[in-house]
Amino acid sequence: MAHYNNLEAEFVSYDRLLKSVFEALRLELPSLSRISLVKYDQERDQLSTVADYTYQGTPLRRYQAPLRPQSSLAECASTGECRTINDYLAYPLDHEKPHSNWLRQQGYRSSLTVPLYAFGKFCAFVFFNAGQSDVFQPSMLERLKWHVEAIKAKCIAEVALLNVVRGYCDVSSEITRLRDAETGAHLKRMSRYSYLIARDLSDMHGLSDEQINQIAQFAPLHDIGKVGIADEILLKPGKLTLEEREIMQSHVQLGVACMESLLTKHYAAQLPGLSVLLDIIAAHHEMLDGTGYPLGLQGAQIPIAARIVTVADIFDALTSIRPYKSAWSVTDALLELDRLVDDGKIDGDCVASLRRQIDEIEVVRQSLPD
C-alpha cells in the first residue's frame, strides 16, 4: 500500500491528500493526467468539487451540479459500479453535458469514475482522467485500488467524526430553534447564502472548494451556544438589562467551549474544517470597527468565514418574518446592509457579492420558505 507522508496518522485536508495521491500515482502511471474529488450532498442532490489536480489543462474549481439528471453518474452512485469511458472522441458533443465537453476541451481522452460510500451511503466520486484513450483497463484498476482506499478511508473518518459533531449540534440546534425565533428554513437559507458569498469571493480570499463547502456546512451552527442561555433571557420580549445582555452575549463563549470539549472528547480536534467551525462560532458577532463581541476584533482580525456568515445571517433575518417584525423586501434589506457597511460594521465585499447574485438568492428564498 502506498504511503502518503504518514497521512494516516493525522487528519489532513482533501487538498493535501489528493495532491499526495496524485504525485504518487504519477510516478507509477505517467499516463494519468488528472484526479478530482467531488462530494455529494444528499439533501440538495448536489455534487460539488472538493479538490482537483491535473498535469494538463486547468483545475476544475467551484463546480456544482445535481446528480439525478446525470443518468450515468446516478447509476454509478446507485450500483456502486465504476464507470469507464475509453475515448471521449467516440461520443458526439452534447450541449446538455457541459462537463463532458469541458473534459474534451482540456484534452482528456479517457476517464474512470469511482463512487465512494461511507456507512452504506454514497458520499463522493473520485474521477481519474488521462490524455490518452483506453488507459483504464482492468490491470490499471487494480493498481489504483490502494490509492482509492486511502481517499475512501479519509472520507469515512471524516463522516464518522462529523456525524458525532452533527449529532450533538442537531440536538442543540433543535433545542435552540424551539426556544428561539430562528427557524430551520432560516438556517438552511443562511447556509446557502454563505456558500454563494464564499464561492463568489473565493479568488479574493484564496478559499479552496473544500473551504467554501465547510463555510456553508458550518454556518447554521453559529448560535449553537444559545442552548446554554436561560429561557427568561433568550425569550424575553422586551429590552434586556445590561446584566442580561452580558449573559446573552456569553452564548459565543459557551458555543466555543462546548464545541472544543466535544471535539477533544472524540479526538476530532485535527479534523479539517473544524477550525472554520470554531471561527464562525467565535467571531460571528464581531464587527469590523471593533464594536462587536466578545473580543472586539477589528477588520482582518475577523476570519473571513465569520464575516461571510454574519452578512448571510443579517440578510436572512431582515428578509424573514419574525414575531416582532414583518419581512423586509430584498431591496430594503440590501440598503440596510449598505448602511452597516458605511458605518464600518460588516464586510462590504460580502454585501456586494449578494447584490451580484440576486437571481440565485431569490431561488433560495423561493425554495426554502418559512
N, C-alpha and C positions, 0 to 999 in steps of 0.2 A: 504493500500500500504506500502511495506517495506521502511524503511529509511536507507540510506547508509551514516551515519555520516554527514548528511546535504550536501551530494554531489551535490544536485540540485542547491545549492547556488553558486557554483563556477565551473569553467571548470577544470576537473581533467583528468589525463591520463587514457587511457583504462586499463592499468595495475592496477591502484588503483581501478577503477570502478569494473572491473571483480573480483578482489580479494574480494571486499566488497560484491558483489552479491554472489560469491561462498560461502563465510563464512556464510552469512545469509541463503542461501539455505541449507547448510549442517545441520544447526540447525533444519530446518523444515523437510528435506528429507535426512536422513543419507545414503540412498542407492545411492545418487548422488556421482559419483566419479570424474567427470571432467566437466569443462566448457571451451570453446575456442571460440575466436572471430577471424574470417577470413574476411578480406576486399577484395573487388573486384575492380580491375582496368579495366574499360570497354575498354579503348583504346588498352590495351595489352591483353585483355581477360585473366587476370591473377588474381588468388587467392593467397593471402599471409597472413600468420599468423600475428596477432597484439598482442594478449595476450592469454595465455594458463595456466590454473590452474588445478591441479589434486591432488586427495587424494591417488592415487596409480599410479605406473608406472612413466614414465619420461615425463615432459612437452615437448610439440612439439614446436621447435623453427626453424626459418629460412625456413619454409615450403613454397614452391611455386608450383603452378600447374595451367595449363589452365583450364577454366571452361567447354568449349564446348565439349571436348571429354568425359567428365564425365556425361553420359546421365541422370542419376537420379538426380544429383545435378543441371544440367542445366534445367531440367524440374521443379525442385523445385523453382529455381530462376525465371523461366518464369511464372509459375502459381501462385506463392505466397503461395502454399500449403506446410505445414510442412511435413517432411519425417521422418517416424518412422521405425527403424529396431529393431525387438523384440529379435532376437537372432542371433548374428554373426555366431555361430557354425552351424546354419541351412544352411549356404551357403558354397559352396566349396571354397578352396583357389584359388585365381585368381591372377596370376603373373602380369597381366595388371592393377591391382588395389593395388599398394603397400601401399597406405594409409589405406585401409581396412584391409590388412594383418597386418600392424603395430598395429592397434587398437586391433586386436585379440591377438597379441603377448603381448600387455600391460595388457591383462586380462579383457578388456571391453567386455561385452556381448550384451548390447543394446545401442541404441542411438536415439536422437531426433535432427533433423536439422531444424532450424527456419530461413527463409530468412527475411532480413530487407530491407526496402525501405526508401529512402529519396527523397521527391519531385517527387514521381512516378517512380523513377529509383532504380533498385536493387543495393545495395551498400555493403552488408555483409551477412555472415552466422553466427549464433550462434549455436554451437554444444554442446549438453549435452550428457554425457556418464555415464553408470552405470556398475558396475561389476556383476550385476545380469540380468537375462533375464526378459522380459515383464514388465519392470519398467514404461515405458512411456505410461500409459493408459490415457484415457480421463480425469479422475479425477486429475491425475498428471499434465496434460497440463494446466488445469485451475489454479492450484496452481503456475505454473511457469509464468503465464501471466504477472503479475505486474513486476516481475523481468526482463522479456524480454523488457517490456515497458521502464524500466529505461535505459537499454542499447540502445534501439531504440531512446529514447529522446536525449541521448548523441550523437549518430550518426547524427541525424537531425540537432542538434545545431551546430555540427562541420561542416557539409556540408554547412549549411546556411552561416556561417561566412567565411568559406574557399571560398565559391562562391563569396563573396564580395571581398576578397583578390585577388582571381584569376582573377576576372573581371578587377580589376584595373591593376593587373600585366600583364594580357594578352594584354590589350590595350597598356600598356607601353612597353612590350616586343616587340610587333609588330612594334610600332613606332621606338624603338631602332634597331630592326632587319632590318627594311627597310633603316636605316641610317648607319648601321654598317656592317662589313664583316661577322658577325656570321649569320648562317642560322638556320631555325627551326630544321633541322636534327641535327645540331651540339648540340643544347640544349637538344634534346631527347637523343642523344648518351651519352652526359656527365651525364645525369640523370641516364642512365643505368649503366655506368661505376661507378658512385658514389655508386649506390646500390650494385654492385658486391664487391667493395672495403669495404664498410661498413659491409656487410654481412660476408665477409672473416675475418675482424678484430674485429667482434663483441665481441668475448670472451676476446680478449686482452684489449679492451677498455670498456667492460661492457655495450655494446649497446643492448637495447631491440629490439625486432622485430618492435615495434612501432617507435623507433628512427631511425632504418635502413630505414624504409619507409619514414619517414619525411625528412631525408637527401636526398634521391632520389627525393622526391616530390618538394623540395625547391631548389635543385641545379640549375635548369635553371634560377632562379631569381637572381643569384649572381650579375649581372651587371645592375640591374634594374635602378640604379641611372644615367646611361648614358642618360636616356631620358632628363635629365636636362643639358646636355652638348651641346654647340652650334655646328652647322654643320661645321663651319670653323675649329674647333679644332678636333672634332670627326672624320671627314672625311679628314683631312689634309694628303696628300700623303707623304710629306717629314717629316724630323725630327722636333719635337716640340721644341719650345724655352722653357727655364726654366719656364717662367710665364705660358705658355700654358700647360706644363706638370703638373704644380701645379693645374691648372683648371681641367685637365683631371682626375687627381687623386682624385679630390673632388667628383667624382661620387660615391665614397664609402659613404661619409657622407651624400650626397644627397639621396642615396638609403635608408639609415637607417632612416633619418629624415622623408622621405615620408612614409615609412612603419609604423613607430611609430605613425605618425599623423593619418594614415588610421585606424590602429588598435584601437587607442584611440577613434576616432570618432564613430566606430562601436562597442565599448565595447568588443573588442576581445582581449584585452591585456593579458588575462589569458588563452587563448586557447592553449592547449598543442601543442608543436611543433613550435610555433612561436618564441620561444627563439632560436630554431635551425635555423629558417629562418634568424633572425637578426644576429646570429653568422656568418652565411655564407656570408651575405651581408657585414658585418662589417670587416671580417677578411680574405677574400679570396685573398687579395694581401699582407698579412703579410708573412714574410719569417722567417724560424727557427733561422737564425743568427741575427735577429733584423734589417735587412736592408730593410724590406718591409714597407708598409704604410697602413693606416695613423698613427698608434700608435707606430710602431717599436717594436711590440711584439716579444718575443723570445720563442722558444721551446714549452713547455707545456702550456705557456700562450695563445697560439693559440688554439682555440677549435678544437677538432678532426673533427667535421663536416666541418669546413673551410679547414683543411689540406687535407681531402679527396677530396673535391670539387676542390681545387687548382690543385691537381695531375690529376684528371679526365679532367679538363679544358685544362691544358697544353698538356696532351697526345692527346686529340682530335684535338686541334689546330695544333699540329705538323703533325698529320696523315691526315689532311684535306687540300683541295685546298683552297688557299686564293688568292686574286688579286695580291699579291706581292710574292707568292711562290707556288711551286708545293707541292703535298702531300708527306710527308716522309713515308718510309716504317715503319712498326711496329718495326722492329729490330733497325733501326736508332733512332726512337723516344724513345725507351726504353734506348738506350745508352745515349741519351741526358738527359733523366730523371736521369740516374745514375750519370751523371756529376753534375747535380744540387744537387743531394743528397750529393755527395762528397764535393761540395762547401758549404754545410750546409744550402741550401736554402729550400728544400722541404723534406717531410717525407719519409724516406727510407722504412718503413713498407708498406706504401701505394703503392710505386713503386713495391716492392716485391710481393704485392698482385696482381697487374696487371699481372706480369710475371706468377704467379701460375694459372691464369685464362685465359690464352691466347686464348684457344679454344672458350670460351664464349665471349671474347672480339671480336673475329673475326665474330661470329654470329651476334653481334650487328652491326658491321661495314657493313656486307653484307645486313642486313635487313633495315638499315637506311642510304642509300647513299645520298649524297648531290644532 
